[in-house]
Amino acid sequence: MIKVNFLTKNIIACCLLLLSSVMAYAEYPAGSPVALNGKLKVENGQLVNECGNPVQLRGMSSHGLAWNPTAYTDASFKALVEDWNISLFRIAVYTHEWGGYTTEQWKSREEYNQFIDNLVSLCAKYGIYCLIDWHVLNQGSGNPNRTIDDASYFWDYMAKNHRDDKHVIYEICNEPNGTSVTWSVVKKYADNIIPLIRKIDPYTIIICGSPTWSQDVDLAAKDPLQYDNIMYSLHFYSGTHTDYLREKANTAINAGLAIFVTEFGTSRSDGNGGVYLEECDKWMDWMDENNISWANWSFCDKNETSAALNPNAVAKGDWNDVSESGKYIKNKLAEPYKDKYIQCSGQQEPILPEILCDTCDAVEDIQNDLNVQIYPNPINQDNSFFIDAPFSVEKIIIYDMLGKEIERIENLNNNNYITHNLQKGIYQIKIYGSKFITVKKLIKK
C-alpha cells in the first residue's frame, strides 16, 4: 500500500481542481464568452470573471416559454450568437400565468424541467451564459412567499442539475410587486430560497428582485442579503422609467450592491408604445459607464413593441427579421464590448502579446504584488494620472483589452505625472522600472 502524507493529499487535490477547471473550459467552444471567462462571481459590487476581472454581459431574454416554444431552438440560438453577438440568454419561466410552471397546462413539471435543461444545454453548446429566471409576476406570484413550495421544488431541481455548469446564473425572483410586498417580504423569501440553493450549489451567482417590479434596489441597499455571490436585478422600460430610477440605482451602487439589468425594454412597461430610443440611449450609456450587464425583453415575434422580431418571423424561421426595437438592440449588440472586461487566460490570445521582459533581466510582476498605485483610477476628464511606485519608472506602455498598443511614453519626469489622450474604456498599463515590470488595470471614464 502506498502511503500518502497530508501535503501530498493537498497537492493531489489542487491538481484535481485544476484539471476539473481545464476540463470545464474544454466543454465550451474556443473563444466563446464562457471559455474565455469561466464561472462568474461577485467581488466588491461588481460582476467579475473566474480570474477576478470585470465582466459585462449583453443578451436577450425569452418571452414566456409556453407561448413561444418554437422561438427557442438550436437554429435561433445559433443566429443569436453568430448574427446578434449575444453573450447571455435569459430563460423566463413564468409561474402562474397560462402555461406557467405550476399550472401543468402546457407541460408537466418534469417535462418543463427537461425543456429548460435543453435550453441550458444550447447555451453551453454556443458558449454563452444562461440566466434561469423564476418569473414571478402577477397572477398569485407578485408576493413570492405565496409560491414558496413551488419555488423550493424548482430551485432544488435546478441547483442539483446545474451546479457544475460554469455558464449558469440563477434569478430567483423576477418582479415582486403589490402594495403589501415590501423589501422585508421579498427578503423573507430570499432567506428561504438562497440557503436551499447554497446547500447544493455554494458558488453560482444568485440574482434577487426587489419590490415595485424590481425597481426598489435602493431599499434593498439599506438591508442587503447576507450571502456571497449575490446580485440585485433592476428592470426598466425606457418609455416609463427615466432619471428617477437611475438615481435609485445609483444609490444602490454607491452602497455597494451589485446590479444586473436582467430585463429592460425600449417600450413602455406594458410592452407597447414607442420605441423610446433617446431615453434608451441614456440607459445604455449608464449601463456601460457602470459596467452593468443586461438582457433585453424580448426575443419573440409577439405583436407588441418590445418584441425583437416582426410578427410571423418565428414561423418563417427568420431570426434576423427584426422589429424597430430588435434593430436597435441588434445594433447595440454589434458594438464591440469585449473591451468591457479583461478575459482570463486560457483559449484566447494573450492580453499582452509582446514579451514583457524586453531585456530578460527584470522581475515580472504580473500578479501585481508590487506596491504600485495609479491616481486617480478611474481617471477623469483632465487626461492625466500619477504613478506612485517604490522604484524609478522609466517608461510605460498602454494596451487595450485586445492587446493592441495604444500609447508608449518614455523619459518620464521625476514625479511620474502622465498626460494622455485615451478614450473611455478599460486598459492595461505596463510599467517599467530598472529592475521591475508590473501590469496594472487602468480605467478611463
C-alpha positions in Angstrom: 0.0 0.0 0.0 1.3 3.4 -0.9 1.3 5.9 1.9 0.2 9.5 1.1 1.0 12.2 3.6 -1.1 15.3 4.2 0.9 17.5 1.9 0.7 15.0 -0.9 -3.1 14.8 -0.5 -3.3 18.6 -0.8 -1.1 18.6 -3.9 -3.3 15.9 -5.5 -6.5 17.8 -4.5 -5.1 21.0 -6.1 -4.2 19.1 -9.3 -7.6 17.6 -9.5 -9.2 21.0 -9.0 -7.0 22.5 -11.8 -7.8 19.5 -14.0 -11.5 19.9 -13.5 -11.2 23.6 -14.3 -9.4 22.8 -17.6 -11.9 20.2 -18.4 -14.8 22.6 -17.8 -13.2 25.1 -20.1 -13.0 22.4 -22.8 -16.7 21.9 -22.7 -17.3 25.3 -24.3 -16.3 26.5 -27.8 -12.9 28.0 -28.0 -13.1 31.8 -27.9 -16.6 31.8 -26.6 -17.6 34.1 -23.7 -17.7 31.2 -21.2 -14.5 29.6 -22.4 -12.7 33.0 -22.0 -14.2 34.0 -18.7 -15.1 30.8 -16.8 -17.5 30.8 -13.9 -18.5 34.3 -12.9 -18.6 35.7 -9.4 -19.3 38.9 -7.5 -16.5 40.9 -5.9 -16.7 44.4 -4.4 -20.1 45.1 -6.0 -19.0 44.0 -9.5 -19.6 41.1 -11.7 -16.2 39.5 -12.4 -14.9 36.5 -14.3 -13.1 33.5 -12.9 -9.8 35.5 -12.7 -11.4 38.4 -10.9 -11.5 40.7 -13.9 -14.7 42.8 -14.6 -17.3 41.4 -17.0 -20.2 43.0 -18.8 -22.7 40.5 -20.4 -25.2 41.6 -23.1 -28.0 39.5 -24.4 -31.7 38.7 -24.8 -34.5 37.3 -22.7 -37.1 34.9 -23.8 -40.7 35.6 -23.5 -43.0 33.0 -21.9 -41.8 29.6 -22.9 -45.3 28.1 -23.3 -46.3 30.9 -25.7 -43.2 30.8 -27.9 -41.6 27.3 -27.7 -40.6 27.2 -31.4 -38.7 30.5 -31.0 -36.0 28.8 -28.8 -34.2 26.2 -30.9 -30.7 25.3 -32.0 -31.2 27.5 -35.1 -32.3 30.6 -33.2 -29.5 30.2 -30.7 -27.0 29.9 -33.5 -28.3 33.1 -35.0 -28.3 34.9 -31.7 -24.7 34.1 -31.1 -23.3 34.4 -34.7 -25.6 37.2 -36.0 -26.6 39.1 -32.9 -23.4 38.7 -30.9 -25.1 37.8 -27.6 -23.1 36.6 -24.6 -26.2 35.9 -22.4 -29.6 34.3 -22.8 -32.3 34.6 -20.1 -34.9 31.8 -19.8 -38.1 33.4 -18.4 -40.0 30.6 -16.6 -43.5 32.0 -15.9 -45.1 30.5 -12.8 -48.9 31.0 -12.7 -49.9 32.6 -16.0 -51.4 30.2 -18.6 -48.8 27.6 -19.4 -46.8 28.5 -16.3 -44.6 26.1 -14.4 -47.1 25.4 -11.7 -50.2 25.0 -13.9 -49.3 21.8 -15.9 -51.4 23.3 -18.7 -48.6 23.1 -21.2 -46.1 20.6 -19.7 -45.8 18.6 -16.5 -43.1 19.8 -14.1 -40.8 17.0 -15.3 -41.3 18.0 -19.0 -40.8 21.6 -18.1 -37.5 20.8 -16.4 -36.4 18.9 -19.5 -37.3 21.8 -21.8 -35.3 24.2 -19.6 -32.4 21.8 -19.4 -32.3 21.6 -23.2 -32.1 25.4 -23.4 -29.3 25.4 -20.8 -27.5 22.9 -23.0 -27.9 25.1 -26.1 -26.3 27.9 -24.2 -23.4 25.6 -23.3 -23.1 24.4 -26.9 -22.6 28.0 -28.1 -20.5 29.1 -25.1 -22.8 31.8 -23.7 -24.1 32.5 -20.2 -27.6 31.3 -19.2 -29.8 33.0 -16.8 -32.6 30.8 -15.3 -35.4 33.1 -14.2 -38.2 32.2 -11.8 -40.6 34.7 -13.4 -42.9 35.7 -10.6 -45.1 38.5 -11.8 -48.8 39.0 -11.3 -51.3 36.1 -11.0 -50.7 34.9 -7.5 -47.0 35.3 -7.6 -46.4 39.0 -7.0 -45.7 38.1 -3.4 -43.1 35.3 -3.9 -43.8 33.8 -0.5 -47.2 32.6 -1.8 -45.4 30.2 -4.0 -42.6 29.2 -1.7 -43.3 25.5 -2.1 -43.2 25.6 -5.9 -40.1 27.8 -5.9 -38.4 25.4 -3.4 -39.1 22.4 -5.7 -37.9 24.3 -8.8 -34.6 25.6 -7.3 -33.8 22.3 -5.7 -34.0 20.7 -9.1 -32.1 23.4 -10.9 -29.3 23.6 -8.3 -28.8 19.8 -8.4 -28.8 19.7 -12.2 -26.7 22.8 -12.9 -24.4 23.3 -10.0 -21.4 22.2 -12.1 -22.3 24.4 -15.1 -20.0 27.3 -15.4 -22.3 29.2 -17.6 -25.5 29.2 -15.4 -26.8 32.0 -13.2 -29.9 31.9 -11.0 -32.6 34.6 -10.9 -34.8 33.6 -8.0 -37.4 36.3 -8.1 -38.3 38.2 -11.3 -40.6 41.1 -10.3 -42.1 41.2 -6.8 -45.0 43.6 -6.7 -48.1 44.6 -4.8 -48.9 47.2 -2.2 -48.0 44.9 0.7 -44.9 43.5 -0.9 -42.1 45.4 0.9 -38.4 44.6 0.8 -38.8 42.7 4.1 -41.3 40.4 2.4 -39.0 39.7 -0.5 -36.1 39.2 1.8 -38.0 36.6 3.8 -38.5 34.7 0.5 -34.8 35.0 -0.4 -33.7 33.9 3.1 -35.6 30.7 2.4 -34.6 30.0 -1.2 -30.9 31.1 -1.1 -29.9 28.7 1.7 -31.7 25.9 -0.1 -29.6 26.6 -3.2 -26.4 27.1 -1.3 -26.6 23.6 0.4 -26.5 22.2 -3.1 -24.6 24.8 -5.0 -22.3 27.1 -2.9 -20.9 29.2 -5.8 -23.3 30.0 -8.6 -24.4 33.7 -8.7 -27.9 34.3 -7.4 -29.9 37.4 -8.5 -32.8 38.6 -6.5 -35.5 41.1 -7.5 -36.9 43.9 -5.3 -40.4 45.4 -4.8 -42.2 47.5 -7.4 -41.3 45.2 -10.3 -37.5 45.1 -9.4 -37.1 48.9 -9.1 -36.6 49.3 -5.3 -32.9 48.4 -5.3 -32.3 51.5 -3.1 -34.5 49.9 -0.4 -32.6 46.6 -0.7 -29.4 48.5 -0.2 -30.5 49.5 3.3 -30.8 45.9 4.4 -28.9 43.7 1.9 -28.9 40.0 1.7 -26.1 38.4 3.8 -24.7 35.9 1.3 -21.8 35.7 -1.1 -22.2 36.0 -4.9 -25.4 37.9 -4.7 -26.7 40.4 -7.3 -29.9 42.5 -7.5 -32.0 42.8 -10.6 -33.0 46.2 -11.9 -35.8 46.4 -14.6 -36.6 49.4 -16.7 -38.7 50.3 -19.8 -37.5 53.4 -21.5 -41.0 54.7 -22.2 -41.8 54.6 -18.5 -38.7 54.8 -16.4 -36.3 57.8 -16.6 -33.8 59.7 -14.4 -35.6 59.0 -11.1 -35.0 55.2 -11.5 -31.3 55.7 -12.4 -30.9 57.7 -9.3 -32.4 54.9 -7.2 -30.0 52.5 -8.9 -27.0 54.9 -8.3 -27.9 54.9 -4.6 -27.8 51.1 -4.5 -24.5 51.0 -6.4 -22.9 53.6 -4.1 -24.0 51.4 -1.2 -22.0 48.5 -2.7 -24.8 46.5 -4.3 -24.0 44.5 -7.5 -26.7 45.4 -10.1 -27.7 43.3 -13.1 -30.4 44.6 -15.5 -31.9 41.2 -16.1 -34.8 42.8 -18.1 -35.4 46.0 -20.0 -37.4 47.2 -22.9 -37.5 50.0 -25.4 -41.2 50.4 -25.0 -43.5 51.4 -22.1 -43.6 49.0 -19.2 -46.7 47.3 -20.7 -44.7 46.2 -23.7 -46.2 48.7 -26.1 -45.7 52.3 -27.2 -42.6 53.9 -28.7 -40.0 52.8 -29.3 -38.3 55.3 -27.0 -34.8 55.2 -28.3 -33.5 58.5 -27.0 -34.2 57.5 -23.4 -32.9 54.0 -24.1 -29.6 55.6 -25.2 -29.4 57.2 -21.8 -29.9 53.9 -20.1 -27.4 52.2 -22.4 -24.7 54.9 -21.6 -25.5 54.5 -17.9 -25.1 50.7 -18.0 -21.8 51.0 -19.9 -20.4 53.6 -17.5 -21.2 51.3 -14.6 -20.2 48.1 -16.3 -23.7 46.6 -15.8 -24.8 43.5 -17.7 -28.2 43.4 -19.4 -30.8 41.3 -21.1 -33.4 42.8 -23.5 -37.1 41.9 -23.4 -37.7 40.0 -25.5 -36.7 37.6 -28.2 -40.0 36.7 -29.7 -42.4 37.8 -32.5 -45.4 38.8 -30.4 -47.3 41.7 -31.8 -46.0 44.3 -29.3 -43.4 47.0 -29.5 -40.9 45.4 -27.2 -40.7 42.2 -29.3 -37.4 42.0 -31.1 -38.8 40.1 -34.1 -41.6 41.0 -36.5 -44.8 39.0 -36.4 -44.5 35.6 -38.1 -40.7 35.7 -38.1 -40.6 32.6 -35.9 -42.9 30.6 -38.2 -40.6 31.6 -41.1 -37.5 30.7 -39.1 -36.1 34.1 -39.9 -34.2 35.1 -36.8 -33.0 38.4 -38.4 -36.4 39.7 -39.3 -36.3 42.3 -36.7 -38.7 44.9 -35.4 -37.7 48.5 -34.8 -36.8 47.6 -31.3 -34.9 44.5 -32.4 -33.0 46.5 -35.0 -31.9 48.9 -32.2 -30.9 46.1 -29.8 -29.1 44.1 -32.5 -27.1 47.2 -33.5 -26.1 47.7 -29.8 -25.1 44.1 -29.6 -22.9 44.6 -32.7 -20.9 47.3 -31.0 -17.6 45.9 -29.6 -18.0 45.3 -25.9 -15.3 42.7 -25.1 -13.2 45.6 -24.1 -15.6 46.0 -21.2 -13.8 43.1 -19.5 -10.4 41.5 -19.2 -10.6 37.9 -20.1 -9.0 35.0 -18.2 -6.1 33.3 -19.8 -6.9 30.0 -21.5 -8.0 29.6 -25.1 -7.8 33.3 -26.1 -4.7 35.1 -27.3 -2.6 36.6 -24.5 -3.8 40.1 -23.5 -0.3 41.5 -23.8 1.2 39.7 -26.8 4.7 41.2 -26.7 7.4 39.8 -24.4 7.0 41.5 -21.1 10.7 41.3 -20.3 12.5 43.3 -23.0 16.0 42.5 -21.7 15.1 39.4 -19.7 16.9 40.7 -16.6 14.0 42.3 -14.8 11.4 40.8 -12.4 8.0 40.4 -14.0 5.1 41.2 -11.6 2.0 40.0 -13.5 0.3 39.3 -10.2 0.6 43.0 -9.1 2.4 42.2 -5.9 4.5 45.3 -6.1 3.2 48.4 -4.3 2.4 50.4 -7.4 -0.7 52.6 -7.5 -2.3 54.8 -10.1 -4.1 58.0 -9.1 -6.8 58.7 -9.9 -8.1 55.4 -11.2 -10.6 55.6 -12.9 -9.0 58.7 -14.5 -11.2 61.6 -15.3 -11.6 64.3 -17.9 -8.4 66.2 -17.2 -6.5 63.5 -19.1 -3.8 62.9 -16.6 -2.8 60.5 -13.9 0.1 59.8 -11.5 2.1 56.6 -10.8 3.2 56.0 -7.2 5.9 53.4 -7.3 8.7 52.2 -4.9 11.1 52.4 -7.8 12.0 54.8 -10.6 9.6 54.5 -13.6 11.5 54.5 -16.9 8.6 54.1 -19.3 5.0 52.9 -19.7 3.1 51.2 -22.4 -0.7 51.3 -22.5 -2.7 48.5 -24.2 -6.4 48.0 -25.0 -8.1 44.7 -23.9 -7.3 43.1 -27.3 -3.6 43.6 -26.6 -3.2 46.4 -29.1 -0.6 49.1 -28.1 -2.3 52.4 -27.7 0.4 54.7 -26.3 4.0 54.5 -25.3 5.6 57.1 -23.0 9.3 57.1 -22.3 11.7 59.5 -20.4 9.2 60.2 -17.7 9.7 63.2 -15.5 10.7 62.7 -11.9 7.2 62.9 -10.4 5.7 60.3 -12.8 2.9 62.7 -13.8 1.5 61.5 -17.1 -0.8 63.1 -19.7 -2.6 61.0 -22.3 -5.3 61.0 -25.0 -7.2 57.9 -24.0 -10.8 57.3 -25.0 -13.4 56.0 -22.5 -12.7 52.3 -21.7 -10.6 49.8 -19.8 -6.9 49.4 -20.5 -3.8 47.7 -19.2 -0.7 49.7 -18.4 2.7 48.0 -18.4 5.1 49.9 -16.1 8.8 49.5 -16.5 11.4 50.2 -13.8 15.1 49.4 -13.8 14.6 46.1 -12.1 10.8 45.6 -12.2 8.0 45.3 -14.7 4.4 45.3 -13.5 1.0 45.5 -15.2 -2.0 47.4 -13.8 -5.6 47.9 -14.9 -6.4 51.5 -16.0 -10.0 52.8 -16.4 -10.9 56.0 -18.3 -14.5 57.2 -17.5 
